[in-house]
Amino acid sequence: MRFTPSTDAAHALLRRMFDAAIASAQPATCLPVHLPSPDELGNGRLIVVGAGKASAAMARVVEDHWPGPISGLVVTRYGHAVPCERIEIVQAAHPVPDEAGLLAARRTLELVGGLTDRDLVLCLISGGGSALWPLPLGNLTLEHKQAISRALLKSGATISEMNCVRRHLSGIKGGRLAAACHPARVLTLLISDVPGDDPVNIASGPTVADPSTCADALAIIDRYRIALPQPVRDMLESGSGESVKPGDSRLRRNTVRMVATAQTALEAAATAAREAGFAAHILSDAMEGEARDVGKVLAGIALQVADRGQPFAPPCVLLSGGETTVTVQGHGCGGRNVECLLSLTIALKGHPRIYALAGDTDGVDGQAEIAGAIMAPDSLARAWALGCSPQNMLACNDGHAFFGALGDSVTTGPTLTNVNDFRAILIDAPP
């Protein structure tokens, strides 16, 4: 199959793959098979709690499939609510937490207090839960949590590093929610938004044991030269923020199930590519690093495929996921997917047979309500014609403005799921 810049076929296929990835991680598709049976509950109660961008959609699936009594509360990002009848839905801020999230976290702990060993807590967790459950530990305040969140987001720290810090400053993360549920059983259903799918890093692990320490968290803070309010530093230095550790008896009746991941989303996209007649190759579901550096690496691979037929012969599609980072230094609003894509665009130098899409599967890239963008062989030429400097815009972390000027932004609205970054590079065959 051949594409030319005068057609929309390449863009349509890239968007079809992105949509397939998102569809595969919809709670209505992936959650039902993992739900408990009413027979498992006996005469106990089912309490539903949760946090994340997909949590309200997950709660709706539970309601649709659970025939008996049910109650609970989940918190999701503003604009991501789904109507439920028996489970209360609260909306709060992400990525910087707010008072609504704080109150929701407090009420969640109240809901799971005083349970018996006959009860079951169904915990619905997805990406974004760390910000949506901002319960400060000890004498810390919401203002402390907000300041640290802003600093971490700008620092270039990986998601696993950020969540390590969060676990040791939280009254609900790092296994503390599961400990509060004791002696009830806890079943946690996870939609993973982190490279490697480690449950301790998804929403900072509210229901799983945490092997990391306050010293680890403090080392991360110092590594990125983040200024800490004195009460926060005191907590980490004293060790009073230690999380729940492996072997804690309060977590003995805890079960964790992964229901959707970046890998399954990439596999769905690969199927869409093959149906269109393209070989599909998944490079990795867990790429990390500075977004602009990842863009350069992906460009190098794409050029080797296009010009040398190595390690894959074109026409083909290269797929990858994970979570890159952006160290914000300019006036732009960041966005790791558009930053990666702009870096890729510059490095490809207008190669006539390479197209790409990069987007966040939750529909929000960085702090912009835009999922990502698409690039084509003529992207650089069109930008220059508009008087845009791609290099300057990359230096200013302004990828959204670059692709917005070209009319190539990808907007999905809230997708009600989150399995991290999605990148697809389409390489056409030579003439």
N, C-alpha and C positions, 0 to 999 in steps of 0.2 A: 504493500500500500504506500502511495506517495502523497505527501502533503505539500502545499505551497503556501507562502505567506498571504496569498490573496484569498484563501479559504479559511473558514472557521473550524475546519475538521479537527485540527490538532488541539485547539482550545476546548472544543466540545468533548473530546476524549479525555483530556486532563481533568476537566470538571466532572465527567462521569466517574472517573476513578476516585476522585475526592469524595463524591457523593456516596459511592459504594462503600468506602471506608467508614464514613460516618454512619451509614445505615446499618452496617454490621454490628456497631456498638450501641445501637438503640436499646434501652432497657426492655422494651416490649419484645425485642427479638432475642436478647441474650439472657434475660433474667429468669423467666418462668421455670426453666428446667432446674434451677438451683434453689428454688423456694422449698421450705420445709413442708411436710405433709401435716395436716391437722391431726392425724393419728399419732404423730410424734409428741404432740403437746399434752395429750391426756387431759387432766382437769386443771392445768396451769393456765397462766395468762400469756398472751403474745403482746409484747411492747415493741413498737417500731421507733427507732431513732436513726438519725443520719445527717450527713453534711456533705455538700459538694454541688457542683453545677448540674449533676444528673440526679441528685437525690430526690427531688420532687417527682420526676418522671419515674424513678424506681419505686417510690411510694405508691404511685398510681397503679403500677403493675401489681404490687402486693395487694392492694385493695381489690383489683379486678380478679385475683386468683384465690383470695382467702375467704372462705365461706363463713367463718365463725367470728366471734367478737374480736375486735382489734382496736388499739389506741396508740397514740404516739405523737412525735413531733420531729420534723426534719427541717433543716435550714438550707436554703439555696441562694444563689446569686440573684440580685435584682434583675428582673426580666426573665428568669428561668423557672418561674412557678408553674405548676400544673395543678388544676383543681382536684382536690381530694375531699371525701366526705367524712372519713373516720380518723384520718391522720392529719394533724395540723401542719400547715406549710407556712414557714417564716422566711422572709427574704432579708438578706443582709449584704454588706459590701464586700467586694473582692476586686483587686488583690490586697488593698489596705483595709483592715477590719474596722467595724464601727460598733456603736452601742447596741444595735439590733442583734448583731452576732453574739456579743457578750451576753445579752439577756437570754438568747436562745441556748447558749452553752450552759448557763446556770440552770435553766429550766430542764435541760436534758439530764443533768446529774440528779435533779430532784425526781424526775420521772423514774429513774432506775434505782433509786434508793428504797430500801425496805422490801426488796423482792425475796421470793422463796426459791428453794431448789426445784420447785415444780414449774417455775416460770421460764420463758424464753425471750431473750432480747434479740431482735433482728436488727442488725446495724447495717445501714445502707451508706456506703462510703464511695465517693468519687473525687476526682481532681477538684481542687479549690477548697476542700474541707479545712485545711490549715487556717486560712483567713476567715472562714465562716464560723469557726468555733474558737474565738479568741479569748479564752478564759485565762486571765493572768494568774500566775502562781504566787502564793504568799502575799507579800506587801507590794507586788508590782501592780501597775495600773494599765488601763486600756491605752493611755497616751504612751506609755513605755512600749507596748506592743506595736502601736502604730509607727513609732519612730524607728524601731528595729526593722519592721517590715519594709519601710521605705528604703532604709539603708541597704538591706539585703538585696532588694530588687535592683538597685543601681550598682551593686558591688561587682557583679560578674560571678558570684558564687553559684555552684551547681544546685539543682533542686535538692539533692540528697544532703548537701551541706546546709542549705537554708533550713531544711526540715529537722536536721540534727539540733540546730540552735533552738528552733521552735519547741521541740519536745521537752527541752530542759527549762522552759519558761512558762509552761502551760499547766493548768489544773485539770485538763481533760485529755491531752494527747500523751504519747509515750506509754500506752497501756493503762492510763489512769481511768478511762471510761470503763474498760472491762473489769478493772479491780472494783469499781464502784457498783457494778452489777452483781458481784458475788453475794450469795451463792447460786444465782440464776445461771442458766446456760446462756451462752452468747454465740450467735451465728452471724459472722460478718461477711457481707457480699461486696466485693470490690470491683469497681471499674478503674483500671490502672491508668494513671497519667504520668508515670515515672519510668525512666529507663531501667530495665532489669526487673521491673514488676515486684520489687521487694515490698511486702505489706507494711513494713515499718516506715516507709517513705511516702505511702499514699495517705494524704491528709495528716501526715506526721504520726501515723500509727496509733490511733486512740484505743484500739482493742488488742494490740499485740505487744509482746515484750520487746524491750529496747536494749540492745547490748552496748550502745554508745554511752558516754559519760559526760558529765559537766565539763571535764577537762577537754574532751574532744570538741565540745561546743565552743569553749573559750579559745581553743587553738584556731578554729575557723574564724572567729571574730577578729583575732589578732592577725591572721593571715591576710585578711582583706582590709585591715586597718580601719575597722568600723568603730566609731566612737560610741561608747556605751554610757547610758545613765548609771550613776553610781550604784543604785539598788540592784540593777541587773548584773553588773560586774560582781558585786558582793555575793549574789546568789550563785553565780557560776563558780567563783573562786572558793566559796565555802562548801560547795557540793550539796547545798540544801535543795537544789533543783533536780536531784536525781530522779530519773524515771523508773518505771516498773521493769525489773530485770528478768531475764530468762530463769525459769524454775520457780517463779512466784506461784504459790498454791492458789491464789485468787484467779489465776488464768487457766486453771486446770480444765475447766469445762468450756473452753473457748475453741470454736471452729472457724476457719477462714477459708473462703472460696473465691477464686478469681473468676469473674464472669465475662470480662472483656478486656482486651489488651491491644497495644499497638501492633503486635504481630498478627493477630486475627484481622485487624483492620487492613493491614498491608496485604494480607492474603486475599481479602475481598477485592481490593483494588487490582491485584494481579489477575484475578479471574476476569475482571472487566476488560483489562488490556488484552488478554488472550482471546476473549470473545470478539475483539475488534481486529484480530489478526496480528497482534504484536507479541513477541516473546517478552516475558516479564521477569525481572531479576530483583529480588529483595536484598539490598546491600547490608542493611542492619535495621533493627527496630530500636536501637538504644544509642544512637549517636549523641555525643555531648561535646562541649567545647564552645568557644566563641563563635557566634553565628557566622560572622564574616569569614572566619578561618574555615569553617565547614563548607561554606559556599565555594571557596577556592579549591578545596580538595575535591568536591563533587564536580566542579568544572574540569579539573584535570582528568578525572575518570571518564566523564562524558566525551571529552575531546579524544581520548585514547580509543574509545569505542567508535566514535564517528569517523576518525581518520585512519585508524589502524585495525579496526575490527577486533580489538583486544580489550578486556577478556571476553567480550561478547560481540557477536556480529549484529550490526543494525539490519533492519529496523527493530528496535526494542525499547523497552521502558525500564528505567532504573528507579526503584522505590526505596525510600528510607524513612525512618521515624526516629523518635527519641526526644530529647529536650535540650536545645542549645541555650546559650546565655548571651546577653548583651550587656556590656559595660557601658552605660550611658555616659557620654562625654559631651555631646552636643545638645542642640535645642530641640531635636526631634523627640517624638514620643516613643521611640524604641520599636519593639515588635520583632521578636527573634526570627520569625519566618520571612518577613519582608526584608530584613537585614541580610539574612542568608541568601535570599533570591537576588537582591541587588548586587551582592558580592559575586554571585554566580554569573549574573548578567554581564558585569564588567569583565570578568575573567574569560568569558566565552568570546568576547570581541565581535559579536554579531554573527557567529557561525550560522551558516544558512540552513542547517538541518537539525537544529536543537531548539526545543521548546521546554518549558518547565512550569510547574505550579508548586507553590509552598503555602501551606495554611495550617492554622490551628484547628483541630477537630472540634473544639468547643465553640468556634465561631468568633473568638476574640483573640487577636494577636497583640500581645502587649497590653497597652491601655487604650487601644482603639477598638471600636465596635466593628471591626473588619477582620475577616478570617485570615486573609492573606492576599496573594496576587498571582498573576500569570505573566510570564515573559515569553517573547517570541524573537526570532532572528532580527527583526527590525526595531526592537525596543530601544536600543542605544541611539539609532539614527533618529527616531521620532523624538526622543528626549532632547537631543542636541538641537533639533529643529525648533523645539519649544524654548530653547535657551536654558535648559536644565543641565547642571553639571553632575553626572552620576557619582563621580569621585567625591565631590564636596558634600553631596547629600548622604553618602555612606559615612563620611567622616562625622556628620552631624547626627547620625542615627535617625535619618529621616526617610526611611524606605517607604513608609506609607504615603508621604507627599510625592515621592518619585512615581510610584505606580498609580497613585490617584490622578496625577497630571496626565498620564497616558490613558486613563480610563480602563486600566487593567486590574483594579482591585477586585477581590473576590469577597462578596458579602453573602452570608448565609442566614444571619440572625442567630439567636440562641439555638444550638443544635440539641440541647438537653442531654448531651453526653460529653465525654472528654477522654480521648486516648492519645493525647499529646500531639506532637508535630507530625505533619504529613508532607512528604516531598515526592514529586514524580517528575522525572526528566525523560522526555520523549525524544528519541533520536531516530530520524528518518534514514532510509537507505540512500546511498549515493545514486546519482543518475545512471 
